[in-house]
Amino acid sequence: MTSQATMSDMPSCHEVIQLVTDYLEGAMSPDEQERFRAHLDNCDGCGAYVEQIRTTVRVMGHATPEALSPGARQELLAVYRKWKAESAGRHSGLRGKLRKLFGR
C-alpha cells in the first residue's frame, strides 16, 4: 500500500482481536499488516491487547504439556474446544468482511 491507511480502511477492535494470531504469525499480506498496525497506532486498548498476547505466547512457549497437571490439561482442552466451536461460524464471516475491506 502506498499511502497511510485511513480510519475507514482499518479493521475494527473486534476484528483486531479475531486476527491477532494471523498478525503475530506473519500470515497477513503487507497491506493487511499496514492496516492492522495503523489501528494499533490509533487504539491504545488494542495495542495493549496485542502486547499481552505477544507476552503470553513468549512465556507459554516455554511450557511443555508434561508440565501441566492432568486436571489443568483437561480444563484447557475443554476451554479451547468450546472456543473453537463457538468461533467457527464467526470466523468465516469475518474473512468475507475482510476481503471486502481489503478489496480482495
Secondary structure by P-SEA (a helix, b strand, c coil): ccccccccccccaaaaaacaaaaaaccccaaaaaaaaaaaaacaaaaaaaaaaaaaaaaacccccccccaaaaaaaaaaaaaaaaaaaaaaaaaaaaaaaaacc
